[in-house]
Amino acid sequence: MPNHQDCFVAVLAVCFLSMLLPVSCHARDTTAVEYDVAIPTTAGLTSMNGSPGTSSFNDGVLKCDFSGKPGYVGVNMGPAPILGHPQKLTLTLDSDASGHPLVLRFVDSDNQYFQAKVADLDSPGVRMVSLPVNDMSQWFHFGGKNDGEVRLPIKLAEIIVDHDGPDASIRLMSLKVRTEIPLEQGISFSMGPRTQESAADTIVIETKSILPGAVGARYEWTEKSFDGRVLDSGREQFVLESGKVVQRSLKVAKDGVRLCEFRLDADLAVGDLNNPPLPLKTRAMNQTIEQPEFVTVSKTIATSVVKAPTGGSSKLLPDSEFGMGIYLGQRWQSADQELPAEIARDIGVKWMRDEFNWGHLEPEKGKWNWDRFDHSVETATKNGISIFGLLCYWAPWTKPHTPEGIADYCNYVRTVVGRYKGCVKYWEIWNEPNIFFWTGTVEQYAELMKAAYSAVKEADPEAMVIGCCTSGTDLRFIEKVFQNGGYDNMDILSIHPYRYPPTPEESDFIGELKRADALVRKYGPRKEIWLTEIGWPTNAGDNGSSEAKQAAMIARTYMQAAASGVVQKVFWYNFRNDGLDPSYNEHNFGIIRRDQSLKPACEAFMTMTRHLEGKKFVKALNPGQGVYAYLFEGGGKRTLAAWCTAGSARLKVSGRPAQVVDLIGGAVSVKNTAAGFSFPISEYPVFISDVDKNVIVNADIIESKPLIGDESDVRIDITPAGPKSFAVSVTSPRPLNTPGDVIVRADGYADRFTIPKGTTVHSEKYQLPQSLSMDQSKGLTVSASVDIGQETVTHRSIVYYVESRHAPEGTKLGDDLAKWKLGAPITMGRSIQDGADAGKWGGPDDLSGNVWTSWDSHNFYVIAEIQDDVMCQTHDGADIWQGDSLQFALDPLHLESEGPGATYEIGLALTPKGPQVFSWLAPSGIKTGLMKNARLMVKRSGVKTIYQAAIPLADLAPLKPKAVKTVGFALVLNDDDGTGRKSWLKWNSGIALEKTPYTFGDITFTGGAVE
């Protein structure tokens, strides 16, 4: 399954059922609330030993059958996380007197479980029991990182009647949670169950407030075609009453692909009328601020309606590269397997990955459950889908990692491979053994590979064995497997090169694949490489992608893999969403939803396979910067696929006009030219049929996407203007049709001014009152609200004044720090408040430091003096964050709330291969990976490490340092004392646990030319 390194693709602790426009919260923006957690009327049951017998849960009543000794019987509570920082849960139930312990089990965002007893079922009747949940550090825990540290948000995973004993029956009546939440989490904006009909789908949107009092809200929706044409729209205003649900529905015709967006704007009051703010600026006619401060919270839901495909082929094509993680046997009951198989067939899926889970197949030694997998193999095969099987994990009754356990595993392998030898010829040994799915050592995995390889060949000499299947392209792990004999005990290398949300082109996808191939050839002849998992989830939050972007990624990924020349098959992860939580990435990787409605990626996959199945990659053409054009040929026909990494271009193609279709199969209008024909392209690939063998292409009129959002948006910038001043600027893309009323607030102070009609840019500068400051250790929270006619725009920023001084002439890397004349540093590690990973930081002597930035007309400099008792860095490239290193994020246009697509994230480290500067994130169209033009010097003296890095401004576009100009900046110091990364320090958020530019700090360029 996907690798979610906490430093790169962390699960974001965002409000469930919503996608927030960021608002940086401070103390008065939070509130304590108690709200009801919905108890499902029916739910799936859980048990320790998989034998719940006749146990059931219906209408809120849990009946427990303990005759089969299940260990416990539990109720699966569903996907919704608990909001905010929960303090206490209160459960009301009608109990029996069976004597069983009643246990609540929670799971955090890192998939670590915590559980505690809430009561004993020792007396009959209705009772109310409570459990404090503000401190779970001493609770029993397992899974995930298994370190006892809770990572919000948490979910109530199960309500459990524990231990075997007499049968039991309880009614779960209500569940309340007391929690501290940011105000914006008090509004939920969610999509209800979808009604599907042959001609149309009905989408239901639900809005609910758990905040006290009424909230004013505005609701609007838009329906667009895939190419962006608005087909229909609507808006209304209403009032949200606390505890009540407002429901709206939209019927959308199934006609190709329809993209739907629903938006809610709610005005939340956070001011205090009893203590009116002091004037922030003296004006001739001072205007008092009488109304409370409002924060406008905006939430959006994006979805789509897609017409079901038809006409797929049931012919098996073993040479096809087009695979999918369908998991028919693992994730569908036998009676439910036909529909997903038919959808997969009709969009052109020719290979399926399925998990032949040992614990399901052989829950007790010698007792086998074959029905679902027999049926899945038959169903896939008759629909033209070949299968490869994943053989994992340890059965509950064996002894993992022991000789006895390996012998049991090999017996399972021989049994499964032998049973399906007539139709399944490829078998993968374990899943992602480089992370928590494997709890042994790499040497033990290599030992398992060797034994399993022999077992597979014994059962079916023609079968092929797939090995490693690492989370990410973990070349270090793969090489250790090879060094321990693994190269000779696998026929195919499998990797899972996840990289979302960056695109393949901006994250060195092809280079990464070629490095994996080079490692294979280092140890012997080339082996096939399969990508058995890769995907872009469509969850809300900064690590998610829109459904339209997912459609682009699925086509571009398969074509880039083919263009690498080293990959034979790709299996998208995954076919169906794993769950219903819209903010959780693991629940949203599918190209169909839980209700089996289709996402646009289905249409994109179908368009791609119908144009490329049976064709092989021939060559990459070079139309121009940021434009890709790949030629495929097969069966005497040639197809050209083309796209931009960002923005748009016009592609000119030589030869006679050909058929051009867009990503969802629609015809693209072409214009004849003297040498051929031309047409527009974007980040969504197009396919050009029957092109000439020696086709020539070029592109022009490339237009970059606007980085500040839709052109109609009014933008607010809040930046430092000096050590004791800040500026508020309001920019409109067109002259205002009406005067704008602006209110600025800063920690007990406020100001009001008017922007005249016809204005496009207006700025106000404020001197800080004596009681306020905004240095590197304590930013100043400033908000500004602009009322323009019917539109209200609100922006909040935490403002810091940290100098980035112009480097003196003649300064160079290696010079003593005094020569740089750097000014005040960003100081990290004075206390736990500086952001150390809680419980693992040993204080300033363990890790601390000063960090400066500087600049000149050619370079951006990062200089650091780090106190570190033990220096250890055994990684290189994309993995340097796992050892001693420095990471920084840069928001060159100070966009703050525009997401990760406009920012850089860069690391500095002294690796076993020498000093390296590595870029994980970059603005759209800019490649990531090793920054070869950057220079880094690292010097270790005693317990101090000095970093001096010079990064060319040409590699940091659109960064253009000038005085006085502010950009967003954030820092992380990673610490490895020899056992792997144990902690980190951070200056501002936005790197370590989430990718959120609006939580960056500020650096202000000084010296040099004034802008």
N, C-alpha and C positions, 0 to 999 in steps of 0.2 A: 504494500500500500504506500501512499505518498510519504516522502520524508518531510517532516516539518521541523527543520532546525530552528530553534528559538531565535536565532540571530537573523534569519533570512525570511522565512515564510511562516512566521509564528501565527498561531490562531489568535485572532484579535478579540479582546474582551469588549465587544460592542453590544449595544442594546439589541435584544432579540427582536426579530420580526421587523427590522428597520434598517435603513441605510442613512446615516446621519450626515448632514452638512456640519462640519466640525465646529464645536463651540468649546473653547478652553474653559473649564469650570474652576471656580474657586469656592471658598467655604459657603457663602450664602447662596450658591447655585445648587446646593444639595438639600435634601429634605428626608426626614424619616417617614416612612409610610408602612402600612400593613395592608396586604392585598391577598386575595384568594388565589391559590394555585389550583387549576382545574384538575380534578381527579377523573381519569377516563372511565367511561361507563363499562367498556370492555377493553381488555389489554392482553398482551402476550404474557405468559408465565415464565419464570426463571426457576432454576433449581441447581443444586450443587452437582448432583450425579446424573442429571438428565432423565430422571424417572419420576415425574410428578403424578403419574397415574391418572386418576379422574379429577384431579384438581381443576378448578375453574375460577374465572373472574367475570362476573356479569352484573350489571346494574349496581356497581360499587361493592358487591359482596365477593369476598375471597374465600373459597372453600378449599381446604387443604387436605389432600389424600396422602398420608404418610406411610401407607402400607408397603410401598416400594422403596422405602428408605431414601428419599430424595436428598436428605441433608437439610434442605430448607425449601420453602415455596415462596416465591416472590412475585410481585406485580411490576411489570415494566412501566415506568411512569411517563414515557414519551420524551420528546426532544427539547422542550422549552427550558432554557436556563433560568435560574433565579436571578432577579435583577440586583444590580448594585453590590453592596457589601452586606450580605445577610447577617442578621443578629440572632434571630430565634425563629423556629418553626413550631407551630401548634397544630396538632392533629386531633380531630374529634372522630371517635369511632364507637361503634357498638360492639363490645368485646364479649367473647366467651371466657370460660375459666379453664382453658386447656393447659395453661401453665407455660406456654411457649414464650421465649423472648421475642419482642417486636423490635426490628432493626431497620434503621434508615441507612441506605447506601447512596452516596453522592459520587459524582465524577467531575473532575475539574477540566480546564481547557487543554491540559496536557495528557488527558486520558489516564490520570491517576485517580484511584478510587479510595474513598474514605468511608468508614462506617462506624456506627455507634448504636448501642441499645437505647431505645426511647422509653420502653416500658416492658413489663411482664404481663402476659394475658392471664392474670390470676384472679380476676373478679368479673362477673357478668354485668352487662348494662352499658349505658352510654357514659363515656368518660372523655376527658380532654387531657392530652399529654403534650408536654413541651420539651424541646431540645435546643439548648444554646448552640449556635453554629458560628459564632464570631471567632472562636479559636478551636481549630481542629488538629492542632499540632500533635496532640497526644493520642489521637484516635488511631485505630488499626487502619493501615493503608497498604495498597498494593497496586501494581501496574504503572504505566507511564515511567517517570523518572524515579518513582518509589523512594522519594526523599522526605516525605512528610510535609512538604511545602505546598500550600494550596495556591493554585493559579486560577484566578477568577477569569470568566464566570464559572460558577458551579451549577450542576444540574442534580436534581433529585432523580437518581437513576432507578432505584427499586425501593419498594416497601416490602420487607421480608418477615415472614413468620419462620423463626429459626429453630433448628434442631429437629431430629426425628422424635416421634412420640405419638400421642393420640391425635386423631384427626381434629381439625380446627375450622372455625368459621367466624369471620369478622366482617363488619360493614364499615367501609371507609366513608365517613360522612362529609367532612370538610378538612381542608388544609390551608392554613394561613401562614404567611411569612412576614416577619418584621424586618425591614431592611433600610439601609441608608443609600439613597440613589441620587445621581445627578438629575436635575429637573427634567431634562429631555428624555430620560428613560421612563418618566411617568406617562408618556404617550406611546401607545403601541399602534403601529400601522401595518396591517398584515393582510395576506391573501388567504381567503377561505377556500374550501373545496371547490374545484372547477367542475362545472357540468359540461360534459362532452356529448355533442350530437354530430351526426354525419356532416351537416352543413355549417355548423357554428359551435363555438364554445362560449359559455357564460362565465365570466370572471367576477368573483365576489371580493370586494375590498372591505375590511373591517377596521374601524378606528375606535380606540378606547383610551380613556384617561383614568389613572388611579390617583391623580393629584387632588388635593382638596380644592373645592370651588370650581367654577366654570372657566373654560378656556376658549377663547375665540380662535377659529380655525378657518382656513381656506383650502378647498379641495379642487384639483383639476386633473384632467386626464387627456392623453393624446394617443391617437392610433395612427401609425405610419406604415408605409410600405418599406421593404428592406432597403430600397435606395433612398429613403429619407423623405419621401413625399407625404405630407400630412393628409390623411384620409378623413379624419374626424377628430373633434375635440370638444371639451366642455369644462365648465368650472362653476363653483358655487361656494357660498360662505355658510357656516353653521357654528353652533356653540356645542362644545363637548362638555357634558355634565359628568361629574365624577362617578365612576363605576358603571356608566351606561355605554352601550356599543352603538355606534353609528355605522350603518351598512349601506354600501352602494354596489351596484352590479353593472356590468357592461357585456353586451352580446357582440361577439366578434366573428365575422364570417371566415370560414376556412377557404381562403383563396390565396394560394402560395404561402408567403410568410408575412404575418402582420406583427409589427412590434408595438407593444403597448406600454405606456408609462403612466403611472399614477403618482401624484405628488400631494403632500400635505404640508401646509405651513401653519404652525401653531404659535401663538404669542403667549409666552410664559412670563409672568411678573416676578421679578426678583428684588425690586426696590423696597425701600422702607420709608413710608410717608411720615413716620414719627421723627425721623432724623433726616431732614432735607439736605441735599448735598451743598457744599460750599462752592462758591464760584471758582472755576478753574482759570478764567481769564477775565480781567477787568474790561467792561464795555461801557460805552457812553450811556446806553439804556440797558442796564443789566436785566436779563430775562431769567426769571426764576424757573426752576425745573420742578413742577408740581406733581406730575404723574410719576408713578413708579417706573423703574427701569424694566423694559421688556427685552427678553431674548427671544428672537424668532428662530424656532427650530424647524428645519425642513427635512422631510423624510420622503424617499421615493421608493417605489416598487416598479421594477421593470420585468416584463414577461413577454411572451409571444404566443401566437396561435399559428400552428403549422398544419398544412394539409397532409394527411397520411400518404406515404408513397405507395406505388403499386408497380408491378411488372418486373420484380427482381428475378434473377435466374437461380434455379435449384441445382445447377451443375457445380460439382466440386472443382475447385481450381487450386491445387496444392501449391503452385508456384506464386500465387498472389501474395502481395505484401500487405494487404488490407485486413488487419485484424482488429479485434475489439475485446475488451474485458466484459463479456456478457455474463459469465458465471451462472449458466442456467441451472446446473445441478446444485450449486452452493446456495443460490439466492431465490430460487423459485420452487414451489411445490410442483409435482409432476403434472397436475391438472392445469397449472398456470403457465406452462413453458411454451405453448404453441404461439401465442400472440407475440411475445418478444422475439422469438425466432423468426417469425414472418416479417416483423418490422426490420430486423437486422438483414434478412435476405433481400428485402426490397430496396434497401439503401446501398447494398453492395458489399456487406461484410462477408468475407470468405474464410476467416479464421476466428476461433473463439478460444480465449483462455478460460479455463474452469478450474476451480479449486476442489480437488478430491480430498477433502479434509479427513484426516485419519480419525479424529475423535468422533466425527459423525458416522463414518463408514464402519468403524469398529469400536463402539462405545465400551464394550466389554470384550476381553480377549477371546477371540474365536467366534464372536457373534457379529455378523455383518448385516449392514443396511444398504441394499443396492438399488432400491426402487428409483429414487430421484435421479441417480447418476445413469442407470440403464436408460431411463426415459430421456435424459438430457442428451446423451450420446446419440440416441435414435432420432430425436427431434432435430438436433443441429444438423446431422448428416443428411436427413431427407430434405432439409432446406438449403443444402449446398454449402454448409459451413463445416470446415475441418476443425479439429479440436487438438489443443495441446493441454496436458494436465499438470497442475501444480500439486506436488506431493508434500503436504505439511499438515499439521504441526504435531507436537507430541500428544499421543492419546492420554487420557486422564489416568489410565491404570499402569502406564509404563514408568521407567526410571530414566528421565532425560540425561543425555550425555554420558551414560555409563555403557560399558560393553553390552550389558543386557538390554538397555534401551535401544542401542543401535541395531542389535539383532532383531528386536521386535519391529523396529522401523523397516528393516530390510524385508522382513516377512510381509509386512503391509505393502511395500513396494512391489514385491514379486506377485502378490495376490492381485493387486489392482492392475498392474501392467499386463499380467497374464490374462485377466478377464477381458480386457479391451484391446488385445493385441491385433485384432482384425481391423480396427478402425481408428485407434489412437496410436500414433507412432512417435510422439514427442512428449518428453516428461521433464518437468522442471523440479529441481531438488531444493526445496524450502523457498521461503519468501523473505527478501530483505534481511539476510542474516547479519548484515553489518550494523543493524540497529536492534531495537528491543524485541523484535520478533524472534531473535535467537539470543538465548541467555548464556551460551557457552563462549569459548574462545574461538578465534579464527582458525587455530590449529584443529580444534574439535570439529569445526564445520568442514575443513578439508578432509578429516577422517571420515565424517559422514558421507561426503561426496564420493570418496573412494569405495566405501562399502555399498552405497546406493547405486553407483555406476555398474558394479558387478551384478547387483540384484536385478537391475533393469535389463541388462544384456542376457542374463540367465533366463529371464521370463520371456524376452522377445529380442533375439539377436539383431533384428532389423531396427529396433527402436533407437532414437537419438536422445541423448541426455543433455539438458540445459542447466548451466551452473551459474552461481554467484548471485544473479538477479538482485543487484545492490540497490538500495535506496540512494538515488543520485548516482553519478558516474564516479564511484569511489575507487579510484585507481590504486590507492594505497591498500585497501582491503583486498581487491582483486589480485594484486601482485603477491600479497602474503599467501593467498590461497594457491596461486601458481607455485610459489616457492615451497609449499608443503605438499606438492604433488597434484594439485587440482587441475593444472593444465592438461595432464594426461587422463583425467577422469571426467572430462566433459567434452561434448561434441560442439556445443554452441555456447557462447557467452551471452548472458542476459543482463541488461542494465535498465534502470528506471530514471532517466535524466530529467526529472522535474525541474522547472525553472520559472514557473508562473510567479507574479504577473508579467515579468518581462517577456518579450516575444523571442522566438528562436534567433532572429537576425541580430537583435541587440544583446544577446547573451552568449555569443560564440558557440552556438549549438553544433554546427558542422565541425568546428575545430575540436570540440570536446569528443565527438564521435571518432574523429581521426586519431586522437590521442589514445582512445581505448583500443583501436585497431593496432596502433603501433606497439602498445604494451603486449597484445597477444602475439604479434610477430617477433617480439623480443625473445619469447620462449619457444618458438617453433613455427610451423606453417600457420597461415591465416586460418582462423575459424570464422564461421558465420557469427554475426552479432544481431541479436533481436532486442528491440525495445519492447519489453513486455508490460511496461506501464509508462504512460506519460499523459498529461492532461492539464487543462485549465478549468478550474472550478468557477461556477457562476454565483458564488455566494456574495452577499452584501459585505462591504468593507474593502479596505485597501488591498488585500491580497486576493480579491475576487475579480472576475472579469464579467463584462456584460455578455448576454447571450449572443449578441452579434459578434463580439470579439471572439468568443469561443468558436463560432462558426469559421471565422478567419483562421484561427489557430489550428483547427483540426486539419484544414487543407494545407496550410503552409508547413505544418510539422511533417506530414507524410511526404510532401514533395522535397523538403529540405533533407529528410532522412535518406530519400532516394538519391539526392544530389551529392550526399557525402561519399557515395561509392563504397561504403563499408557496411551498410545496414541492409538486411534482407527482409525483415518483417517488423511491423509496428502494430502494437496493440494499445489502443486508446483506453485510458482509465477515466471513467468507466462507462458502461452502457446506460445504466439506470441510476438515478440519485440514490444514495444510501439512506437518506432520512429526510426529515421535514423542517429542520432548523435552517432558515434562510441565511443566517449569519455564520454558519459553521461550514468551513470549506469541505470537510470530509463528507458532508451530506449533499454536495452540489456538483460533483464531478461528472455526473451523467449527461448524456445527450438526449435522454428522455427523463421525465420526472417520475416521482413515485406513483402517480396515477396513470403513468404510461402515455401521457400527452407528450408531444414531440417538441424539442427545441430546434432553433434554426440550424444547429450543427448537423442534424440529420439530413436536411436538404443539402447542405454544403458537402457532406460526405458522399451523398448520392451523386451530386453533380461531378465531383472529383472522380469517383470510381467509374462512372459511365463514360468519362472521357479518357481515363488513364489505365483502366484494367486491360492487361495484356500488352501494355507498352512499357518500355524501359527508358530510364533517363539516358539522354544522349549527351547533352552539354548545357552549360549555363552561358547565356548570352550576357552582354554588358550594355544595357540601354542607357545607363546613367546613374549617378549617385542616388542611392535610396530606392532604386527600382530593380526588381528581380524579374528575369525571364528565363524559363527553363524549357528545353525542347525534349519531348518524349516521342518514341517511335516504336511501332509494333504492328504486325499484320499488314505491312505495306502502307500504313497511315502515320501521319505525324500530327501531334498536338502541341501547341505552345501554351504555357501557363504563365501569367504575369501579374504582378502586384507591386504596390509601393509599401515601404515600411511605415510611412506616415503621410498624411495629406493626400494630394492627388497629382496626376500627371497626364499627359496625352502621349500615348504610345503609337509610334509610327512603325508599320510592318511592311516589308517589301512583298511584292507579288500580287496576285489577283485577290480581290476581296474574299474573305472566308467567313464562315459562321463564327460569331463571337457570342458567348453566353456568360452571364455573370455567375456569382457563386451559388445562387439558388436556381440556376437553369434558365433565367429570363434572357431574352435576346437583347444584345447591346447594339445600339445604332452606330454604324461605321460611316466614315467620310472618306471618299475616294481622293487619292493624291496622285501626283505625277508618277511616283515610284511604287505606289501600293495603296495602302489605306491606313486610317488612324482612328482612334477611339479613346475615351477617357478610362483611366484605371485609378484604383484607390488601394487601401490596405486589404480589401476583399478581393481575392484572386479572380481573374477571368480566364476562360479557356477558349483558345482559337483553334478551330479544326482545320485539317487539310492544308497546312502551311507548306511552303517549299522546303526542300531538304537544306538548302543553303540560305535560309531566311535571314534577313538582316533587320534588326530592330534598333530604334533609338527613342529616347523620351525627352520631352521638354515641358515647359510651363508647369514645373513642379510647384505646388502651393502647400506650404506648411499649415498644419492645423493651428488655429488660435489657441494659445496656452491658457488664456484666462476665461475660457468657457464660451458660451453662446454670445454672439455679438451684441445682443440686446441687454446683456448684464451690466449693471452699474457696479463698479469695483471700488472697494475701500482699502486703502493702505495705511497701516499704522506703523511707523518706524521711528527709531531714535534720531534726534537731530543734534545731539551733543550729550555731554555727561549729565546735564540737568534739564533736558528738553526733549520733546517728541513732536512729531508732525502727523497730522491726519490729512490724507488726500482722498478726494472723491473724483473718480474718473468715469465719464459716460462715453460710450462709443459714438454718440450723436448728441447734438445740442438738446438740453432739457426742454421739454414742452411746457413745463410748469416749474415754479420755484421749488427747491428742495429744502426741507426742514431737517437739520442735523442736530443730534444730541450726542455729546462726547462725555464719557464718564471715566473716572480714574480714582478708585479707592476713596470714596467719600467726597469727591469733587466732581463738578459737572460744568458743562458749557453748552449753550445753544446758539447756533448761527443759521443763516439762510443762504442758500446758493441761488444766485439769480437765474431766472429763465434764460435759456440760450447758452448756458455754460456747458463746457465739456470737461474742464479740469478746475478744481478748486482745492486749495490747501490752507490749513491753519496750523500755526506753530504754537506750542504751549511750553512755558517754563514751569518746571516742577515746583510746587510748594515745598517749603523747608522740610516738612514731615515725610515727603515721598522720595524714593530713590529707585534706581533701576540699574544697579551694577551687575557684574557677572554672577554674583551669588544670590541675588534676589530680583527677579524681574518685576515689572510693574504691569498689572492687568489693566488694559485700556479697552473700552468698547465704544463703538460708534454706530448709531442708527440713522439711516437716511429715509425720510418719507418723501416720496415723489409721486404725487397723484395717488393712485390706488396701490402703489408698490412700496413695500418696506424692505430695505436691505440692512442687515445687521452683521457686523464683523467684530470679533473680539480677538485680541492678540496680547501675548505676554512680551513686553518690550524690555530688552537688555541693551546696555551700552557697553560694548566690548570693542576696543580698537583693534583693527588690523592695519598696522602701520606700513607705509611705503618703505621698502628695503633700501638702505643707504647704497649709493653707488659703490661698486667694487666688492660688495658682500657676496660671498660664495659659500656653497656647501663645504662643511668642514671647519669653517671659521668658529672661533670661540663665540659663545652666545652673547657676550657683552658687545661684540661688534655689530650685532643685528639691531641694537637699540629698539628692543621689542615692546617696551611698555609693560603694562600690567597683564599678567597671564590669566588664563582660565585655570583655576586651581581645583583639583579633583582629589578626593580622598581625605578630606578633613574630618568627616564623620560619616556614619551610615546614611545620613540624609543625602549624601552626594550620589546615591543611587547604586550602592553595592548590592550584588545578589545576596539577599538577606540570609544571614546565618552562616555564610561561607567566607566572608571577608575578614581578614585578620587584623585590620586597622591600617594606619598610614605606613607602618614599616612593611606590611605585607604588599600593599599596592597604593600608590598615590602619585601625584605628579602635577606639573605645570605645562600648559599647552598654549602656544602662541600661533597666530597666523600672520603672514606678511605677503607683500606683493610688489611686483614691478611691471613694466610694460610687456614682459614676456611670460612670467610665471606667477603661479599662486604657490606660496610656501606654507608648510606646516612644520613647526618646530616643537619638540616635546622633550622635557627632562623628567624621566619616570623613576620613581623609587620602587624597586621590585626585589624582594629578598631572594627569589629564585627565578632565573630566566630560563624559559623552556619554549621552544617552537620547533615542532617536528613535522609541521605541515607546510604546504606551499599552494599557490594558486587560490582557487575558490575556498579552500579549507583553512586559510590562515587565521580566521576568526577563532578557531579551536585552540590556538596557542597564544603565547604572549604577542600582542599586536595592538595597534591603534586603528580605530575606525572613525571616519567622520562622514557626515552627510552635508551636502551643500544644495541649497535652494537658490540658484543664481538669479532668478527673477523675483524672489521674495513673494511667491504666489501663495504660500502657506496652505491654503485649503484645496489646492488643485490635485492632490493625490500624488503618488510616487512617479507618475509619468513625466514630470518636469524636474526631477531631482537626481543628484548623484549620491551614491554610497561607495566609499573608497576605503581600502585598508592598506596599512603599512606594516611590514614585518621583515625581520631578519630570518630567512628560511634556510633549510639545508642547501638550497640552490642559490643562496645569496639574497641580498635585499630585493624585495618585490613590492610593487605598488599594484594593487588589484582593484578593479571596479566591478561591483556587483549590480549596481543600478545606474542607469543613465537616462537622460531625456530621450524621447522617441526618435528613432533613426540613428542613434549613436551607439556604437558597439561597446559591449562590456568585455571584461577579461583583463589580462595583464596589460598594463599601460606601459608600452615599450619605450615611449619617449620621455616618461617620467624618470627622475633621478632620486635615489634614496641613499642616504648614509646613515648607518646605525653603529653607534659606538657604545660598548659596555665597559664600565669602569666601576669595580666593586659591586655595589648593589644599585648603581644608577645606570640607566640606559638613555642615551641621547638619540633622538630621531631628528633628521633634517631631510625634508622632502621638497623637491621642486617639480611642480606639475605644469606643463605648458598650458597657457591659456587657450591655445588652439585645440587642446583636447578637453576643454571644459566649457565649450560653447553652450549657452550664450553668455557666459560670465565675462564681463568687461569691467574690471575694477577701476573706479575713479573716486576721488574724494569730492563730496561726502556721499557715499552710497552704501546702502545696507543690503545684506543678503542673509538668508537663513542658514543656520549652522548648528550641528549637534555632534557630540563626541561619545565614544565608548572606548575604555581601556579594558582589554581582555587579559585575564590572568591564568596561566597554567604553571603549576608548581611541580609538574612531572607526571601527573596522573590524569591529564586532560583538563580542559577549561573548567575551573572550579568557581569562578566569580567574575564580575565585571564592575566597573564604575562607569557612570554615565553623567554627562552634562546635558541636560534636557532629554526629553523622550524623542521617539521617532526612529530609533535604530534597533535597540536591543529586543524589545518586546512587541513592537508594532512599526509599521511604515507610515508615519503620520507627519507630514511636513508642517502642519499647523502647530505642532508641539515643539518645533525647533526653537533654539534661541536665535540671537542676532549677532552678527559682527558688522562693524562699520569701517569701511576703508577710509583712512586718513593720510594726509601728505599727498605728494604728487599733484596731478592736474585736478582741478575742481570741475565737476560736471555741471 
